[in-house]
């Protein structure tokens, strides 16, 4: 299974490397494929990841974690993931406006770029790690996970390239691709406690939701409502049928 996971890690990493070559992904009007991919990602989170948080909650309740005194700390971690990436997006937009005023360049400053990319590198590393360690075992579940995350990476890649432009193409996409492979490698050589994995899994679910919705909701994106809905509903039906 590790060899299979390695092959899937390469596939996920390649999403960042080659996404810029997908010519049908336009900035405005927004490609229907991006909306479709966003819908699939959200469908996977709500049908596959969030229900597992209930199981993670029972695991953590029996451990002495920093947040163990809170009744719904797994869900708070999901909210924290959403809030942190919302803050990162806000910082990037403010830096973009400030840099445009100062230099005329419509992109965030380099300091903001490194903060943004470092955060997404951790994000990607966790997704790579979960190729090895996930609650749902079996090849089929792994394939469903990879499909959802591959489409999600294309959506994320689009957003980061829109923000950071050339520096993302030169540096950012390679770092994010490498982060996936590093996450996979860490998963091969080590296994963190189940309770800690539950917290990371919860954090990831909130982050995914935010990173999809921030690309779909802004009015200037001209997102495709029907494509997003088709992706979400279609993937949910697929997951429920298989289940």
N, C-alpha and C positions, 0 to 999 in steps of 0.2 A: 504493500500500500504506500510505503514511503517513496518508491520510485514513481508511482502514479501521481502522488502529491507533488513530487518534484516537477513532473511534466506540466501539471496544472499551475504550479508556481511560475514556470516560464511563460505559460500562456497569459497569466494575469500581469506579469511584469511587461510583457510585450504590448499590452493594451496602452500603457503610457508611452512606450517607445514609438509605436506606429500610429497612434490615434490621430496625430497631426496630418497623416497622409490620407485620411478618410475625407475625400473632397466633398462628399454629399452633406457633411456637417457644416452648415453655414451659421454665421453669427446671428443675423436678423434677415428674413424671418427664421426662427429657430428650426433646426432640423427635426422632423417628426421622429426620427430615430432616437434622438436624445430624450425626447419626451417619453417614448416607448421604454427606453432603458431606465429612465427615472421611475416609471410606473412599476417595472419589474422589481427594481431595488426595494421600493416601498412595500410591494406585495410580499416579498421575501421576509422583510423585517416584521411585518404585522402577523403573518401566518406562521412563520418558522422561528424567528428569533424571540419576539416578545412572549409567546406562550412558554418558551423555555425559561424565561426569567422567573416564572412561578416555581419551577424546579430549583433554580439557583437560589431563590429566596429561602427555601427549606434547608438547603445545604449551609448557607451562611448563618442561619439562625442558630446552628449548633457550633459555630466557631466564635472565637474571641477576636473579632475584628474591631478596628477603630470605630466603625459605624454600627456595631452590633446592637447598640442600645436603641437604634431607630427601627421602627416597625417595618418600614418599607424602603430600606436603604438600597436595595437592588434597583428599584425604580428611581430613586434619587440619583443613583449613578448614571442611569439612562438620561435623566434630565440634565445632569452635569455635563455629559458628553454633548448634548444638544446646545447647552449654554456656552460652553467653551468654544465650540466651532462657530457659533453665532458671533461671539466676541472677536474671534480671529477674522471672520469675514468683514465685520465692521471696521476693524483696524486697517485691513487691506484697502477698503474703499476710502477711508479717510486719508490714508497715506497717498492713494492715487490722486485724490483731489488736490492735496497739498503739493505733491510733486508736479502736477500739471500747472498749478499756479506759479511755482518757483522756476521750473525749467521748461515747461511746455510739453513734457513727456507724459502721456496718459497711461501711467503705470505706477505702482507703488515703489517706494524707495527700496534700495537693496537690503537695508536692515529689516524692513517688513517682509521682504521676499524670503529671507533666511528664517524668520520666525514662522512664516506661513508654511514653508517647505519642510522645516524640521517637524512641525506638528503633524503634517500629512505623512511624513516618513514614519513616525510612530504609529499612526493610523494604519498605513499600509503594512507595516511590520506585524501588527496584530492580526490583520486579515491573513497574512502569510502564515503566521503561527497557527491560526485556526484551521489551516489545511491539514495539519497533523492532529491537533487536539480539539475535537468538537464532540458535543453530546450525541449528535446523530451520526451513527456509524454506517458504513456501507458505501459502495461505489456510487450508487444512484444518488444518495444524499450529497455526496461530495460533488458530483457533476452539477446538481441543482445549485449548490453553493457557488461553484465556480462560474456558472452562467450568470447568476445574479450579480456577483462581484465584478465580473468582466464588464458587463454593461454599466455597472456603477462606476468603474474606473474610467470609462470613456466619458461619462457625464462629469466626473470630478476633473479629469484632464482638460476638458473643454473650459470649465470655469477657471481653473488655474492659468491656462494659456491666455484666456481673455484678460485676466488681471495682469499677469507678469510678462506676457509677450515673449520677446527674444530670449531673455535670460532664462525663462522656463524651458524653451526649446533647447538651449545650449546646456543647461545644467539641471534644472528642476526635474524634468521627466526621467533623466537617467538616475537621479538619486531616489526617486519614488519607485522606479523599477528595481533598483538594488535593494531597497527597503523590504520589498516583498520577498526577495530571495533570502535576505538576512533573517526575516521572521520565520520563513520555512526552516532555515538552518538551525535556529534556536529551538524550534519545535522538535527537530530530529534529535538534538543532543541533550535536551532537558525537558522536564515537565513540571510546570508550576502547580502548586496545590489547587485542588478543584474549587475551593472557596475563592481563591484569588482569581482564577480563571472566570468564575461567575461574575466578579466585579468588572473585569475587563470586557467580558461579553456584553454586560449591561451598558457600559460606557460606549461601546462600539455601536450598539443599536440606536442610541440617541444621536450619536454623531452622524450615522448614515441618514437618518430621517432629516436632519437639518441640511446636510450636504445635497440631498436631492431636492428638498423643497425650496432652498435658496436659489436653485437654478430654474425652478418651474414657476414660482410665484411672481417675480418682478414683471411689471407690465411691459417693460421695454424688451423682454425676451420674446414676446409673441409666441409663447409655448402652444403646443397642440394639445388641447384638452382631450380630444378623442383618442389621440395616440397614447397619452399618459394613462387614461382610463383603460384603454385596451391592454396596455402592458401590465397594469396592476391587476385587473380582473382576470385576464388570461393566465397570468402566472399563478394567481391564487387558485383558479380552477385546476390548473395542472398539479399544484401541490396537494390540493384536497383529493384529487382523483388518485394520485399515487398513494397518498396516505390511506 
